[in-house]
Amino acid sequence: MAGQGTPATALLAKRKVTHRTHPYDVSPDAPNYGALVAAALGVPPERLFKSLVAEVDGALTVAVVPVSGELDLKALAAAVGGKRAALADRAVAERATGYVRGGISPLGQRKRLPTVLDSSALDHPTVYVSAGRRGLQVELAPADLVALTDARVAPLSTC
């Protein structure tokens, strides 16, 4: 599986977006998974972003936040003009995105969901997000991530 692409990496190649993939070996069931991935890659945790699928007023939405913080559900709801947000059920998130937990990417999803990127991403020349499978991250410019996902940018993380 190590040499195989994912829908996320296929999208990046198709759009000719500058990026680098970074494999790592961390158990998806490990406590503090995001911090362990950042350590395995040798990058500050504030540059490594997790993709969380939430329901905002019944509609699925992807929140992309640094692993060093937690998703502020009220801020996510406000960012998309909603009233209530809650994390989506794991099976619902996996079915909608086509990815498994620990490998959900904001890129190349089965059903393109509205996406909100935490504004802290713009503080970095590049950020890391899941490349669409466990054990693989992709590094790209935040502006490219915004363009490819048509993301809104808003403060979403509580650090």
C-alpha positions, -999 to +999 in steps of 0.1 A: +000+000+000+030+023+006+034+031-031-003+035-039-019+069-044-051+081-028-079+103-041-062+132-023-028+127-039-045+121-073-063+154-070-030+172-062-012+156-091-041+163-115-042+200-105-004+202-106-002+215-070+032+215-054+032+191-025+052+165-006+040+133+010+053+122+043+048+086+056+048+078+093+042+049+116+019+057+145-010+035+157-044+052+150-056+041+184-026+057+203-036+083+228-026+118+217-024+106+181-019+140+165+011+149+187+027+115+181+023+120+143+039+155+145+067+141+166+072+112+141+074+137+112+096+162+132+072+191+127+056+215+152+021+203+161+006+236+151+015+229+115-002+195+115-039+197+109-067+171+115-098+169+095-130+165+116-164+159+101-192+176+119-229+182+114-239+218+114-277+221+116-279+187+100-255+193+072-221+176+071-191+200+072-154+194+074-134+214+100-096+214+095-078+224+128-043+220+142-037+188+162-024+211+190-059+224+197-095+214+199-124+222+176-147+250+189-180+237+176-197+271+182-171+288+161-176+262+133-214+267+133-209+305+132-184+302+103-209+285+081-239+305+093-254+277+114-267+275+149-256+241+163-226+218+155-217+184+167-191+159+156-206+135+131-208+098+138-177+079+127-196+057+102-213+087+087-180+106+083-163+076+067-192+070+043-194+106+032-157+112+027-146+077+015-118+077+040-114+059+074-109+075+108-072+085+111-070+090+074-098+115+066-084+141+042-100+174+033-089+166-003-104+142-028-135+133-007-161+110-022-187+137-016-172+172-015-183+187+018-182+223+028-148+229+045-136+254+070-099+258+077-087+272+110-072+307+103-039+297+121-030+277+089-023+310+072+005+316+097+027+289+081+043+286+046+031+250+045+008+228+065+003+190+068-030+173+064-039+136+059-031+124+024-061+101+026-049+071+045-035+063+079+003+066+079+005+093+052+004+131+054+007+156+026+025+190+030+012+219+009+007+256+010-024+267+030-035+288+000-035+257-022-056+238+005-081+267+005-083+267-033-087+229-037-114+226-010-131+260-016-126+264+021-138+293+043-111+304+067-121+312+103-108+308+138-120+273+149-094+260+173-092+264+211-056+260+221 
